[in-house]
């Protein structure tokens, strides 16, 4: 199934809206440095877990023809199991547009942890894409080596049949807890 023009337009809107919401919400952040650092860590963990739950659900339920979410969300996740490099050929909008829309919704609740969760949700699919690329920018490679973001080696476990574990795509830190919850 092709990438529909209406979907691209909606994802462009999400990408345009996201930075506006970041600025608006950043202006209302409170707390000291330590509180913000703790909120950032909690937000990153939650974003990783949410990426895993979304990945698990999109791998398990519906198909590319499922109304609304099929072409937007299910298609790209299923496509990358048949062709693990497919995600590497998606441009910025196709890679991050749906994440920007989902992350934007988190800003409605307006607290520090959800602010950082929204940033992590936006980053999760880009981290996923980098985990499939052979060549990434040097800073990304360093972050992968430090396991701050999802490294290729860790994500390979998900791509071993039957694709039923290691779903988290931001950092992979929450893979073991999620696998345990899923009984894997």
N, C-alpha and C positions, 0 to 999 in steps of 0.2 A: 504494500500500500504506500502510495506517495505521501510526501509531506505537504498537506493542504495549505494553500495560500491564506485561508481564513485563520488557520492555526498559527501560521507565521505572524500574521498581523496582531493576533492576540498576545503572542509571546513577545513581540516587539513592544507592545504596550506595557507588558509586565516589566521588561528590562528598562524602559523609560521611567516607569513609576517607581521602581525600586530605589534608585539613588535619592529621589525626592523624599521618600519615606525614611531612608537612612538618616538624612540630614535632619529632618523634622524630629525623629525619635532620638537621635544623638544629642540634640539640644536639651532634651528632658532627662538625660541620664543623671543619676545622682550617685552618691557613694564615693568612697575614697578609692585609691589605687588598688588596694588589696581586695576590696569588695568587687571592684570591676574585673580584676583578674580572676577571682573565683567565679563570677558570673560568666566570664568568657569561657573558662574551662567547663563549667556546667552546660553552657550553651552548645559548645563543641561536642560534648558527649551526647547530649539530647539530639543534636542534628545528625550525628553518626547513627544513633539508634533509629531515628525517624527515617533516615535513608535506607537502613536495613529493612525496617518494617514495610516501607513503600516498595522496595525491590522485591521482597518476599511476596507481597500481595499481588504485584503486577506480574510476577512470574507464575503465580498459581491460579489466578481468577480471571475469567473473561478471555477475550482475544482481541486482535486488532480491529475487528468489526463491532466490538461492544460500543454502544452509543456513547458519545462524548469522550469518555476516557480511553477508548480503544485506540483511535488514531493518535491521540495526544500523548498518552502515557504508556500504554501496553505495547504498542508497536515498537518503539525504540528499544525497550528492555528485551523483548523477545528476539528482535532482530540481532542484537549483539550476542546472543547465544549461538545463533547459526553462523554468524560472522563476527568474531570478537573484535575485529578491527573496524567494523562499521561505524562505531561511535567516533573513531578518529577522523572520519571524513565529514562529520557534522560541523557546520560552522558555529560561531559563538551563539547565535540566536537559537538554533536548533538544540544545541547542547544545554543551554542555560535558561531558555525562555520559560519553560514550564516550572522550573525551580524558582525563578524570580516571581512568578505568580503565586506559588504556594508560600514562599517565604514572605511575600508582602502581606499575606493574611495574618501572619504572626505579629505584625506591628500593631494590629488592632488592639492587642492586649496590653501593650505598653509597659513592660518592666525590663530590667536590665538582663535577666537571664533569657527572656524571649527575644530581646534585641540581638544578643549574640547567637541565639539559636537560629534566628532568621538569616544572619550572615553565614552561618554554617550550612544551613539548608541550601542557600544559593551556591555555596562553594562545592557541595557534595558531588554533583554530577560532573563538574569540571575536574575534581580530584579523580573521579571514576574514569573520565576520559584520559587523563594523564597516566593512570594505571594501565591503560591499554596501549599507550604510545611507546615506541622504542626510543625516541629522541624527545626530550623535554628540556625546557630552559634549566640552566644550572641551579637556580634557586629552588625550583621545583624538585630537582634530583636530590638536593641537600635535604629538603623537607621530607622527601620519601625515605631517604636513608635514616633520618632521625625518627621516622615513623610518626611524624606530625600529621602527614597526609597519607592516603592509601598508596602503598608501594605495589608495584607490579607483582612481586613474588607472593605477597599476601593475598592479592586478588585472584591469582591463578587457581587457588583452592576452590573458588566459587565456580570456575569454568570447567572443573572436572565433573563429568557426568555423575550423578543426575542433577547437578546444579541446585542442590538443596541445602546449602550451608554457606556461610561467609557472605552474607548479603550486604553488609554495611559498606558504604562507598565514600564516606568523608575521610576517615582515618583508619577504619577497621578496628578501632579500640573496642567497640561494642560487639564484635563478631562472636566472641566466646559466650558472653551473657545471652545474646539473642539465640545462638545455636542451642544453648542449654534450655531456654524457654521453649524453643521449637522441638525439643527432644532429639537433637542431633549430636 
